Amino acid sequence: MSSIIDDLKMQYKLGGMAQKLIYWNVACFLVSLVLFYQFRVGAFDFPNWIALSSDPSVFITKPWTLLTYAFFHDGFGHIFFNMIVLNFSSTLFLTFFSQKQLLGLYILSSIFAGIAFVLGYYFLNLGASIVGASAAIMAILVATTTYQPLMNVRLLLIGNVKLWHITLVIIIIDLMQIRIENTGGHIAHLAGAFFGFGFIKLLENGTDLSKIFSNLIEFFVNLFGKSKSTPFKKVHKNYKKPVAKLTTSKIITKDKTQQQIDEILDKISKSGYDCLTKEEKEFLFKAGK
């Protein structure tokens, strides 16, 4: 059991932002199973401080739900499908853009889609709550499609298709179902798609919206980090020539350790993490501490 946990920790540490987003979503789902799942009726009962409510009186007093709703899911099938599409769309997105841009797009599109859901239900005079990462995933997929619509994607049993074909089919399904079921969810999906399109168009004109989130994170990191550097202390130089043997030994040890780390990372990039031996995994886990 401890070996599995160590493997998960290492994969999280070495994985990119797409893998971290999947880990965060799965962790929130497991927590919700314990806290919010009603076993007698077989359904989730999310409180209004997690799910995004369309009721303005609830939404205004709990604005953080514009973000929390995007990390929880209403059932195993819901999260399973979403994580597959998130992995697919994020992998394509990271072919062209950075990890920070992926995280920024996920967060900002969730907020935008959440606001669209609240406004949509307010004008339709309806009331409901939503959870799920679908809107953010749509934003990532549409953003990638907007930037590279003719990209070839190989699908199982179908073969090569253009990326814009896949995206168009998903959007049409949302449009067809918007008045049939889960109206709020489909409004959020389409809003996420619109945000993904706008994100790329602004980026092509030199405006990177993800920097809003990145700068905010850096601000809080600097705010709660070390505000001042270590005070200067006067020291006396020791002009005695250091022993060459000790210096050489330290450099050699460092080079050997780094070389072994590089070899293991190269092995992971070629064959994946699972190809490592138990000793290599333990060495890499200790080196990462």
C-alpha positions in Angstrom: 0.0 0.0 0.0 2.8 2.4 0.9 4.5 1.6 -2.4 1.3 2.6 -4.3 1.1 5.9 -2.4 4.7 6.6 -3.1 4.2 6.0 -6.8 1.2 8.3 -6.8 3.2 11.0 -5.0 6.0 10.7 -7.5 3.7 10.8 -10.5 2.0 13.9 -9.1 5.4 15.5 -8.5 6.8 14.7 -11.9 3.5 15.1 -13.8 2.5 18.3 -15.6 -0.5 20.6 -14.9 -2.9 18.4 -16.8 -2.1 15.5 -14.4 -2.3 17.8 -11.4 -5.8 19.0 -12.4 -6.9 15.4 -12.8 -5.5 14.5 -9.3 -7.3 17.5 -7.8 -10.6 16.6 -9.4 -10.4 13.0 -8.3 -9.4 14.0 -4.7 -12.4 16.3 -4.5 -14.7 13.5 -5.8 -13.4 11.0 -3.2 -14.0 13.6 -0.5 -17.5 14.2 -1.7 -18.2 10.5 -1.6 -17.5 10.5 2.1 -19.2 13.8 3.0 -22.0 14.4 0.5 -23.2 11.1 -0.9 -26.6 9.9 0.3 -26.3 6.1 0.2 -30.0 5.6 0.9 -31.1 7.5 -2.2 -28.0 7.0 -4.3 -27.3 10.6 -5.0 -25.0 13.5 -4.1 -26.3 16.4 -2.0 -23.8 19.2 -2.4 -24.1 22.1 0.0 -24.5 25.6 -1.4 -21.0 26.5 -0.3 -19.5 24.1 -2.8 -22.0 23.8 -5.7 -22.7 26.9 -7.7 -26.3 28.1 -7.1 -28.3 30.2 -9.5 -30.0 32.0 -6.6 -28.4 35.5 -6.5 -28.8 35.7 -2.7 -26.8 32.5 -2.3 -24.3 33.3 -5.0 -23.4 36.8 -3.8 -22.7 35.6 -0.3 -20.6 32.6 -1.5 -18.6 33.9 -4.5 -15.9 31.2 -4.1 -18.4 28.7 -5.5 -17.6 30.1 -8.9 -14.4 28.0 -8.6 -15.3 25.2 -6.2 -18.0 23.9 -8.4 -15.5 23.2 -11.2 -13.7 20.5 -9.1 -16.6 18.4 -7.9 -18.7 15.9 -9.9 -22.1 14.3 -9.5 -21.3 10.7 -9.9 -18.7 8.2 -11.2 -19.8 8.4 -14.8 -19.7 12.2 -14.7 -16.1 12.4 -13.4 -14.9 9.5 -15.5 -16.0 11.0 -18.8 -14.8 14.5 -17.8 -11.3 13.3 -16.8 -10.9 11.4 -20.1 -11.8 14.5 -22.1 -9.7 16.7 -19.8 -6.6 14.5 -20.4 -7.3 14.4 -24.2 -7.8 18.2 -24.6 -5.0 19.2 -22.2 -2.5 17.0 -24.0 -3.3 18.8 -27.2 -3.4 22.2 -25.6 0.1 21.7 -24.1 1.5 20.9 -27.5 1.3 24.6 -28.3 0.9 26.4 -24.9 2.5 26.5 -21.4 1.5 24.8 -18.1 0.6 28.2 -16.6 -1.7 29.0 -19.6 -3.5 25.7 -19.1 -4.1 26.4 -15.4 -5.1 30.0 -16.1 -7.5 29.0 -18.8 -9.1 26.3 -16.6 -9.7 28.7 -13.7 -10.8 31.7 -15.7 -13.1 29.8 -17.9 -14.7 28.1 -14.9 -15.4 31.6 -13.4 -16.8 33.0 -16.7 -19.0 29.9 -17.3 -20.3 30.1 -13.7 -21.3 33.7 -14.2 -23.0 32.9 -17.5 -24.9 30.1 -15.7 -26.1 32.4 -12.9 -27.2 35.1 -15.4 -28.8 32.6 -17.8 -31.0 31.1 -15.0 -31.8 34.5 -13.6 -33.2 35.7 -16.9 -35.0 32.4 -17.5 -36.4 32.6 -14.0 -35.1 29.2 -13.1 -33.4 27.8 -10.1 -30.7 25.1 -9.8 -27.2 24.3 -8.8 -24.3 22.9 -10.8 -21.0 21.1 -10.3 -18.5 19.7 -12.8 -15.4 20.6 -14.8 -17.1 20.3 -18.1 -17.2 24.1 -18.8 -13.4 24.4 -18.2 -12.7 21.3 -20.3 -14.8 22.8 -23.2 -12.7 26.0 -23.0 -9.5 24.0 -23.3 -10.8 21.9 -26.2 -12.2 24.9 -28.1 -9.1 27.0 -27.4 -6.9 24.3 -29.0 -9.3 23.8 -31.9 -9.4 27.6 -32.5 -5.6 27.7 -32.7 -5.1 24.5 -34.7 -8.4 23.4 -36.2 -6.9 21.2 -38.9 -4.9 19.1 -36.5 -5.3 15.3 -37.2 -6.5 13.3 -34.2 -6.6 9.5 -34.4 -9.7 8.0 -32.8 -10.2 4.3 -31.9 -12.4 2.4 -34.5 -12.7 5.6 -36.6 -9.2 6.6 -37.6 -7.9 10.1 -38.4 -10.3 13.0 -38.1 -9.8 16.8 -37.9 -9.9 18.3 -34.4 -12.6 20.8 -35.4 -14.9 17.9 -36.4 -14.7 16.5 -32.8 -15.3 19.9 -31.3 -18.2 20.7 -33.6 -20.0 17.5 -32.8 -19.7 18.1 -29.0 -21.0 21.7 -29.4 -23.9 20.6 -31.5 -24.9 18.0 -28.9 -24.9 20.7 -26.2 -27.1 23.0 -28.4 -29.5 20.1 -29.1 -29.9 19.2 -25.4 -30.0 22.7 -23.9 -33.8 22.8 -23.6 -34.2 19.0 -22.9 -32.1 18.3 -19.8 -29.5 19.9 -17.6 -30.1 23.3 -19.2 -27.7 25.0 -16.7 -24.9 22.6 -17.4 -25.2 23.2 -21.2 -25.3 26.9 -20.7 -22.0 26.6 -18.8 -20.5 24.4 -21.5 -21.3 26.8 -24.3 -20.0 29.7 -22.2 -16.8 27.8 -21.6 -16.5 27.2 -25.3 -17.0 30.9 -26.0 -14.3 31.8 -23.5 -11.8 29.3 -25.0 -12.4 30.9 -28.4 -11.9 34.4 -27.1 -8.9 33.4 -25.1 -7.0 32.3 -28.2 -8.1 35.3 -30.3 -6.9 37.7 -27.6 -3.7 35.7 -27.3 -3.1 36.0 -31.0 -3.4 39.8 -30.6 -0.9 39.8 -27.8 -3.2 39.6 -24.7 -2.6 36.6 -22.5 -5.5 36.4 -20.1 -3.8 33.6 -18.1 -1.3 36.2 -16.8 -4.1 37.6 -14.7 -4.2 34.4 -12.7 -0.5 33.9 -12.8 0.2 37.4 -11.4 -2.4 36.9 -8.7 -0.7 33.7 -7.6 2.8 35.3 -7.6 1.4 38.2 -5.6 0.2 35.9 -2.8 3.3 33.8 -2.9 5.4 36.9 -2.5 3.1 38.3 0.2 3.2 35.2 2.4 6.7 34.2 1.4 9.9 35.7 2.8 9.4 39.4 2.7 12.9 40.3 3.5 16.2 38.6 2.7 18.5 37.4 5.4 20.2 40.4 7.1 23.8 41.0 6.0 26.3 39.7 8.5 29.9 40.6 8.5 32.2 37.6 8.0 35.9 37.1 8.0 37.4 35.6 4.9 39.6 32.6 5.4 42.5 32.9 3.0 43.7 29.5 3.7 43.7 27.5 0.4 41.1 24.7 0.6 42.1 21.2 0.3 41.8 20.2 -3.4 41.0 16.6 -2.6 37.9 17.4 -0.6 36.6 19.9 -3.2 37.1 17.4 -6.0 35.3 14.7 -4.1 32.3 16.9 -3.4 31.9 17.8 -7.1 32.2 14.2 -8.3 29.5 13.1 -5.8 27.2 15.8 -7.0 27.8 15.0 -10.6 27.1 11.3 -10.1 23.8 11.9 -8.3 22.7 14.4 -11.0 23.7 12.0 -13.7 21.7 9.2 -12.2 18.6 11.5 -11.9 19.0 12.6 -15.5 19.2 8.9 -16.7 16.1 8.0 -14.7 14.1 11.0 -16.1 15.3 10.1 -19.6 14.0 6.6 -19.0 10.6 7.9 -17.9 10.3 10.2 -20.9 11.0 7.2 -23.3 9.1 4.4 -21.6 7.0 5.9 -18.8 7.2 5.9 -15.0 6.0 2.3 -14.7 9.2 1.0 -16.4 11.4 2.0 -13.4 12.7 -0.6 -11.0 11.8 -0.4 -7.3 15.3 0.9 -6.5 15.1 3.6 -9.2 11.7 4.8 -7.8 13.0 4.9 -4.3 16.2 6.8 -5.4 14.1 9.4 -7.3 11.6 9.8 -4.5 14.5 10.5 -2.0 16.2 12.8 -4.4 13.1 14.8 -4.9 12.7 15.5 -1.2 
